[in-house]
Amino acid sequence: MPIKLNLLPAEYVVSGALGRILKTTRSLGVIFLAAFLIFVFGLGAFFVVSTLQLRNAAGSEADLKSQIATEEQSEQKIVLLKDRLKKIKTTLALPSSTKNLENLDPFISSIGGGATLSELAVDSGKADVSINFKNNSDLSAFLGNIDTIKTFKSVIMTTFGFNPASGYLVSLRFL
């Protein structure tokens, strides 16, 4: 059995009930101190891990922002390209007036030296021509030439006029 040695004078000796309370309090203090230290270390570890995750998330965010910016530019280019393709298809779908212009070439070249072409309007369905003739013989030769060439379905004379200063004005519509 262990020997209990008390060097305190008798009036300073702690009684039994108070001694048990102090002993229990000391034990609880050690337990609370250990729990506090574990809590502090756990909280510190949580902050370290959270800080590392935050840095990784910030780096990922920067990478994603740069990818989004790159993809926005690509998407804008795609939208513009689709718009251009749509306009190109619309333009290619329009009827061409090249055929009417090529068919008018023999008529324009048959205009004599005394005549001038004053107006020409060509579209995909028709061609309007206005010609000034200085004399009657050039007019007769041109109108005779129109009768021999059959590249258009019909030729309509829309205007015929005479001015003594400028000569004859003939407007034709080729269909």
C-alpha positions as CSV (number, residue, x, y, z in Angstrom):
1,M,0.0,0.0,0.0
2,P,1.4,3.4,-0.8
3,I,2.3,5.7,1.9
4,K,0.5,9.0,1.9
5,L,2.6,11.8,3.1
6,N,1.0,15.2,3.7
7,L,3.3,18.1,4.5
8,L,0.5,20.7,4.7
9,P,-0.5,21.7,8.2
10,A,-3.9,20.2,9.3
11,E,-5.8,23.5,8.9
12,Y,-4.9,23.6,5.2
13,V,-5.9,20.0,4.4
14,V,-8.7,19.6,1.9
15,S,-11.6,17.6,3.2
16,G,-12.8,14.5,1.4
17,A,-15.8,15.8,-0.6
18,L,-13.9,18.9,-1.7
19,G,-10.9,16.8,-2.6
20,R,-13.0,14.6,-4.9
21,I,-14.5,17.7,-6.6
22,L,-11.0,19.1,-7.1
23,K,-9.7,15.8,-8.4
24,T,-12.7,15.5,-10.8
25,T,-12.2,19.1,-11.9
26,R,-8.6,18.5,-12.6
27,S,-9.5,15.4,-14.7
28,L,-12.2,17.4,-16.6
29,G,-9.7,20.3,-17.2
30,V,-7.2,17.9,-18.7
31,I,-10.0,16.3,-20.9
32,F,-11.3,19.8,-22.0
33,L,-7.7,20.9,-22.7
34,A,-7.2,17.8,-24.9
35,A,-10.5,18.4,-26.6
36,F,-9.7,22.1,-27.2
37,L,-6.3,21.2,-28.7
38,I,-7.9,18.6,-30.9
39,F,-10.5,21.2,-32.0
40,V,-7.8,23.8,-32.7
41,F,-5.7,21.4,-34.7
42,G,-8.8,20.2,-36.6
43,L,-9.8,23.8,-37.3
44,G,-6.3,24.7,-38.5
45,A,-6.3,21.6,-40.8
46,F,-9.7,22.6,-42.1
47,F,-8.5,26.1,-42.9
48,V,-5.4,24.8,-44.7
49,V,-7.4,22.3,-46.8
50,S,-10.0,25.0,-47.6
51,T,-7.3,27.4,-48.6
52,L,-5.7,24.9,-51.0
53,Q,-9.1,24.0,-52.4
54,L,-9.9,27.7,-52.9
55,R,-6.6,28.3,-54.8
56,N,-7.3,25.2,-57.0
57,A,-10.9,26.5,-57.6
58,A,-9.6,30.0,-58.5
59,G,-7.1,28.5,-61.0
60,S,-9.9,26.4,-62.5
61,E,-12.1,29.4,-62.7
62,A,-9.4,31.4,-64.6
63,D,-8.9,28.5,-67.0
64,L,-12.7,28.2,-67.6
65,K,-13.0,31.9,-68.2
66,S,-10.3,31.8,-70.8
67,Q,-12.0,28.8,-72.5
68,I,-15.3,30.7,-72.4
69,A,-13.7,33.7,-74.0
70,T,-12.2,31.6,-76.7
71,E,-15.5,29.8,-77.4
72,E,-17.4,33.1,-77.5
73,Q,-15.1,34.3,-80.2
74,S,-15.5,31.0,-82.1
75,E,-19.3,31.2,-81.7
76,Q,-19.4,34.7,-83.0
77,K,-17.4,33.6,-86.0
78,I,-19.8,30.7,-86.6
79,V,-22.8,33.0,-86.3
80,L,-21.3,35.5,-88.8
81,L,-20.3,32.6,-91.1
82,K,-23.9,31.2,-91.0
83,D,-25.2,34.7,-91.8
84,R,-22.9,35.1,-94.7
85,L,-23.8,31.6,-96.0
86,K,-27.5,32.5,-95.8
87,K,-26.9,35.7,-97.7
88,I,-24.8,33.9,-100.3
89,K,-27.5,31.3,-100.8
90,T,-30.1,34.0,-101.1
91,T,-28.0,35.8,-103.7
92,L,-27.3,32.7,-105.7
93,A,-31.1,31.9,-105.7
94,L,-31.9,35.2,-107.4
95,P,-32.5,34.9,-111.1
96,S,-29.6,36.1,-113.2
97,S,-30.0,38.9,-115.9
98,T,-26.8,37.7,-117.7
99,K,-28.8,35.8,-120.3
100,N,-30.9,38.8,-121.2
101,L,-27.8,41.0,-121.4
102,E,-26.0,38.5,-123.7
103,N,-29.1,38.3,-125.9
104,L,-29.2,42.1,-126.2
105,D,-25.6,42.2,-127.4
106,P,-26.5,41.7,-131.1
107,F,-29.1,44.5,-130.9
108,I,-26.7,46.9,-129.3
109,S,-23.9,46.2,-131.8
110,S,-26.4,46.7,-134.7
111,I,-27.0,50.3,-133.7
112,G,-25.6,52.5,-136.5
113,G,-23.2,55.4,-136.2
114,G,-26.0,57.9,-136.3
115,A,-27.7,56.4,-133.2
116,T,-26.8,56.5,-129.5
117,L,-28.0,54.3,-126.7
118,S,-29.5,56.6,-124.1
119,E,-30.9,54.1,-121.6
120,L,-30.5,50.4,-120.8
121,A,-32.2,48.5,-117.9
122,V,-31.8,44.8,-117.7
123,D,-33.3,42.3,-115.2
124,S,-34.0,38.6,-115.2
125,G,-37.4,38.9,-116.9
126,K,-37.0,41.8,-119.3
127,A,-34.7,44.4,-120.8
128,D,-35.7,48.0,-121.5
129,V,-33.7,50.0,-124.2
130,S,-34.0,53.6,-125.2
131,I,-32.1,54.7,-128.4
132,N,-31.8,58.1,-130.1
133,F,-31.6,58.0,-133.9
134,K,-30.4,61.0,-135.9
135,N,-32.0,60.0,-139.2
136,N,-34.8,57.8,-140.5
137,S,-32.5,55.3,-142.3
138,D,-30.7,54.3,-139.1
139,L,-34.1,53.8,-137.5
140,S,-35.4,51.6,-140.4
141,A,-32.2,49.5,-140.4
142,F,-32.4,48.9,-136.7
143,L,-36.1,47.9,-136.7
144,G,-35.4,45.6,-139.6
145,N,-32.6,43.9,-137.7
146,I,-34.9,43.3,-134.7
147,D,-37.3,41.4,-136.9
148,T,-34.6,39.0,-138.0
149,I,-33.2,38.0,-134.6
150,K,-35.4,35.6,-132.5
151,T,-33.6,35.5,-129.1
152,F,-36.6,37.1,-127.2
153,K,-40.2,35.9,-127.2
154,S,-41.6,39.4,-127.8
155,V,-40.5,43.0,-128.4
156,I,-42.8,45.8,-127.3
157,M,-42.3,49.4,-128.4
158,T,-43.1,51.4,-125.3
159,T,-42.2,54.9,-126.6
160,F,-41.7,56.4,-130.0
161,G,-41.0,60.1,-130.4
162,F,-39.5,62.7,-132.7
163,N,-37.7,65.9,-131.9
164,P,-36.3,68.0,-134.8
165,A,-33.2,68.8,-132.7
166,S,-32.3,65.3,-131.5
167,G,-34.1,63.0,-133.9
168,Y,-36.1,59.9,-133.2
169,L,-36.4,58.4,-129.7
170,V,-37.4,54.7,-129.6
171,S,-37.9,52.8,-126.3
172,L,-38.2,49.0,-126.6
173,R,-39.0,46.3,-124.0
174,F,-37.6,42.9,-124.7
175,L,-39.4,39.9,-123.0
